Structures are given as C-alpha cells and as structure tokens.
Amino acid sequence: MTVGTGMAVSVRLFSLLRERAGSERLQLRLPDGATVADALSALRDDPALGELLARLPVQLAVNRDYAQPDTRLAPGDELALIPPLSGGDETADVTDAEPRVHVAVGEQAPSVERLSAIVADPCAGAIVAFQGVTREVSRLEYEAYTEMARERIAAILADCVAVHGLCAAAAEHRTGSVALGEPSVVVAVSAAHRDEAFAGAREAIDRIKAEAPIWKVEVSADGSRQRIAGTPAPGASAPGATAR
C-alpha cells in the first residue's frame, strides 16, 4: 500500500482487522507531515480492510499511546488500529514504581493469592480482589496488543491509587487459551479502609475492560468460534467517518 513517496510507518493490526488483512503488520507510506486521520483514510482505501473499517469503530495508537486524528506521524512510527475491546507469548512483566503498581499481561495464569500478597502493605486495613473466569463455553481465546496493554493497565492502576488513596494495586491479564472455570483476569488492591478498596478495585477492572487493547473469542465444545463484540476504544471514530 503506497500513498505518496514520503515517510514509512509500521501498522499493527489486531482481532478482526488482523484476520481480514491476513497479517498482523503492514507497511504504510504517507506524505511527510501526515496525521493519524490521513493514515486511517489511506487504510480505508485498502481492499482487504476498506469494507471492515467502513463499519467498525476503531481507535488508533501511535507508539503505544492512544492518538487523536490530528496527531502528527513521524518516519518509523508504529501505528496500531484498535478495534472494539473485549476485555494480556511474553513472560509476565512487572512495573514497580511510585505509586506501587504491579502489571502482567501474558500466558501465565493470574492468581488471587499471588496478587493479594503483592498488594499487602502495613498501611492496609483492607484488601479487595476481583477474579474474572471463563463461563458457559469450553474456553476463551484472548489476543492482546501486549506492550500497549501493559502500559495502559499500569496507567489505570496508577490513577486508581491516586484517586482512591490506595496503598497498592495489581492486575494480571492472561493471553491465549483459558479453559472453562479458569481465571483470565485478576485485580487486587489494598487501602486503609474497605470503601476505598472496593471503589478502587471496581474502577480498575471497569477501566481495564474498557481501555486495554484485549480481545476474546468464545470456543464451544464442538469447536465453533464466536468473536465477542466489544466496546469502541477511547476516542474511536464512528463507522464510515473520515476522522478528519
């Protein structure tokens, strides 16, 4: 795909977009000074993606941060198309900084006991943990924009620590196949009092589901597959919009 003779950017695709294109990466050439809106317009002209992008709300991210239509692109930038989110092969990653936050996105199964121990703190009079498990189907298959998911979840947890006065917060999200009854995501937080702990845990899981670039497919016992419809990523353009 070529637009002009200017700069080259790498495009990452996920979920339905990856399946339709037949690849998780594309190279896109754009005129110097092009914006995210220009990139989306060019991608809508691509035969493999045009019809899907005309009806699917998508958000774009530049170098693993959600971008606006007028965001300028530079040579070598990584541009990711983020379809609706239905929410983390890499070894689990931990972010340790002030505030105390732990994040992992990968194939390791998350553990309520492990995350509860991570957020334990002398200041804490309450620890609240949430565990999301596979239900009703044989298994779920999770796909993630792993690097961005880790960074986005870390930012969400840091916000929750600040807003709710938490002592610490941790979240792990699994990728790959998750069998019936097994956990796919665990969030744990600690706080001085239970009200803050409950509120912080609720906000954390709600925002992870809404903002982290993670998708899932339901797989029944007979092998039939159904992709779960999600919610548009923050700032996603409406179907058919020019995003200009």
KAJO-V608897 format. One record per backbone hydrogen bond with DSSP energy under -1.0 kcal/mol. NH is the residue of the N-H (numbers start at 1). CO is the residue of the C=O. E is the energy in kcal/mol with one decimal. If there is no record, write none. Layout:
<<NH,CO,E> <NH,CO,E>>
//
This chain:
<<7,30,-1.7> <9,28,-2.8> <10,77,-2.3> <11,26,-3.3> <12,79,-2.6> <13,24,-2.3> <17,14,-1.4> <19,15,-2.2> <20,16,-2.6> <21,17,-2.4> <22,18,-1.7> <26,11,-2.4> <28,9,-2.7> <30,7,-2.8> <34,31,-1.8> <36,71,-1.8> <37,69,-2.3> <39,35,-1.9> <40,36,-2.4> <41,37,-2.2> <42,38,-2.2> <43,39,-2.4> <44,40,-1.8> <46,43,-1.2> <50,46,-3.0> <53,49,-2.8> <54,50,-1.4> <55,52,-1.2> <56,52,-1.5> <59,82,-2.1> <61,80,-2.3> <62,65,-2.4> <63,78,-2.9> <67,60,-2.8> <71,68,-2.1> <73,34,-2.7> <76,8,-2.9> <77,74,-2.1> <79,10,-3.7> <80,61,-2.9> <81,12,-2.3> <82,59,-3.8> <85,231,-2.8> <86,214,-2.2> <102,169,-1.8> <104,171,-1.5> <106,173,-1.9> <115,111,-2.4> <116,112,-2.5> <117,113,-1.8> <118,114,-1.9> <119,115,-2.0> <124,121,-1.9> <125,191,-1.9> <126,191,-2.0> <128,189,-2.2> <130,187,-3.2> <132,185,-3.0> <134,182,-2.0> <139,219,-1.8> <140,178,-2.5> <141,217,-2.4> <142,176,-2.9> <143,215,-2.5> <145,213,-2.3> <146,144,-1.4> <149,145,-2.9> <150,146,-2.4> <151,147,-1.8> <152,148,-3.0> <153,149,-2.7> <154,150,-2.4> <155,151,-2.0> <156,152,-2.3> <157,153,-2.7> <158,154,-2.2> <159,155,-2.2> <160,156,-2.3> <161,157,-2.6> <162,158,-2.1> <163,159,-3.1> <164,160,-2.4> <166,161,-1.2> <167,190,-2.7> <168,190,-1.1> <169,100,-1.7> <170,188,-2.7> <171,102,-2.0> <172,186,-2.3> <173,104,-2.4> <174,184,-3.2> <175,106,-1.7> <176,142,-2.4> <178,140,-3.3> <180,138,-2.0> <181,134,-2.1> <182,179,-2.3> <184,132,-3.2> <185,132,-1.3> <186,172,-2.2> <187,130,-2.4> <188,170,-2.6> <189,128,-2.5> <190,168,-2.2> <191,126,-2.3> <197,193,-1.7> <198,194,-3.1> <199,195,-2.3> <200,196,-2.5> <201,197,-2.4> <202,198,-2.4> <203,199,-2.4> <204,200,-2.2> <205,201,-2.3> <206,202,-2.3> <207,203,-2.5> <208,204,-2.3> <209,205,-2.2> <210,206,-1.4> <211,207,-2.7> <212,208,-1.7> <214,212,-1.9> <215,143,-3.1> <217,141,-1.8> <218,226,-3.2> <219,139,-2.7> <220,224,-2.5> <223,220,-2.1> <226,218,-2.4> <228,216,-2.1> <231,85,-1.7> <236,233,-2.4> <237,58,-2.7> <241,238,-2.2>>
//
